[in-house]
């Protein structure tokens, strides 16, 4: 499986690629993951804690199909408050220190299925056959 991230210009500052190309492999359509499940302690009101846990939860799910966070091609990120955007971007830069970011949309929503949720990440990943 081959994956190529096109870095764009200003997009690198926002920790996403405007275009990702893949060839070969299997496509994984991953449901939205939040950060309330799997945490060692409640993360109500802790946006950064929930975002980091959401990435850990995604990693665990992807492992079931032989994938990793680096296999994510695109992600849609839902946040409860636009003011969390910069914090999410900083965390995504930690998760992808190589700068090979997935394509992404960052969307502010009015609410989630669980009132204490502050972030949810849905993604598509490509893994080798």
C-alpha positions in Angstrom: 0.0 0.0 0.0 1.3 3.4 -0.9 0.3 6.7 0.7 1.4 10.1 -0.4 0.5 13.3 1.6 0.6 16.6 -0.2 1.5 19.1 2.4 0.0 22.3 0.9 1.2 25.6 2.3 -0.7 27.1 5.2 -2.3 23.7 5.9 0.8 22.4 7.7 0.3 25.0 10.4 -3.1 23.6 10.9 -1.8 20.0 11.0 -3.6 18.6 8.0 -2.9 17.7 4.4 -5.2 19.2 1.7 -4.7 16.0 -0.3 -3.7 12.4 0.4 -3.3 9.8 -2.4 -3.3 6.1 -1.8 -2.7 3.1 -4.1 -3.5 -0.5 -3.2 -4.5 -1.8 0.2 -7.7 -2.2 2.1 -10.0 0.7 3.1 -11.1 0.9 6.8 -14.2 3.0 7.5 -13.9 3.9 11.2 -16.8 5.1 13.2 -16.6 8.1 15.4 -14.4 7.7 18.5 -14.6 9.9 21.5 -12.5 10.0 24.6 -14.9 9.1 27.4 -14.3 5.3 27.1 -11.1 3.7 28.1 -9.7 6.6 30.2 -8.3 5.7 33.6 -10.4 8.4 35.2 -13.4 10.5 34.1 -12.5 13.2 31.6 -15.6 15.3 31.8 -14.7 18.9 31.0 -11.2 17.9 29.9 -10.9 18.6 26.2 -7.2 17.8 25.8 -7.7 14.6 27.9 -10.6 13.5 25.7 -8.8 14.3 22.5 -5.7 12.3 23.5 -7.9 9.4 24.7 -9.9 9.5 21.4 -6.6 9.0 19.5 -5.7 6.1 21.8 -9.1 4.6 21.2 -8.7 5.0 17.5 -5.3 3.3 17.6 -6.8 0.3 19.5 -9.6 0.0 16.9 -7.2 0.2 14.0 -4.9 -2.4 15.5 -7.8 -4.9 15.1 -7.4 -4.7 11.3 -3.6 -4.4 11.3 -3.6 -0.6 11.1 -2.1 2.3 13.0 -2.8 6.0 13.3 -0.3 6.6 10.5 -2.7 4.7 8.2 -5.4 7.3 8.5 -6.0 9.0 5.2 -8.7 11.4 6.3 -10.5 12.4 9.5 -13.5 14.4 10.4 -13.2 16.0 13.8 -16.2 17.3 15.7 -15.6 19.6 18.6 -18.0 21.2 21.0 -16.5 24.7 21.0 -14.5 26.4 18.2 -12.1 27.6 20.9 -10.9 24.0 21.2 -9.6 24.1 17.6 -6.1 25.2 18.4 -5.7 22.7 21.2 -6.8 19.9 18.9 -4.3 21.0 16.3 -1.5 21.0 18.8 -2.5 17.4 19.9 -2.6 16.3 16.2 0.9 17.6 15.7 2.0 15.4 18.7 0.2 12.4 17.2 1.9 13.0 13.8 5.3 14.4 14.5 6.5 13.5 11.0 4.2 16.2 9.6 2.5 13.6 7.3 -1.0 14.6 8.3 -4.2 13.1 7.1 -6.7 15.2 5.2 -9.2 16.6 7.6 -12.2 18.7 8.4 -12.7 20.3 11.8 -16.3 21.0 12.6 -17.9 22.7 15.6 -21.2 21.0 16.7 -24.0 21.9 19.0 -23.8 18.7 21.0 -22.9 15.0 21.1 -24.8 11.8 22.0 -23.3 12.1 25.5 -23.5 15.6 27.0 -20.0 15.3 28.6 -18.3 14.6 25.2 -16.2 17.5 23.8 -14.6 15.8 20.8 -15.3 13.0 18.4 -13.0 11.7 15.5 -14.3 9.7 12.6 -11.8 8.5 10.0 -10.9 6.5 6.9 -7.7 4.5 6.9 -5.9 2.4 4.3 -3.9 -0.6 5.3 -1.8 -3.1 3.2 -3.6 -6.1 1.7 
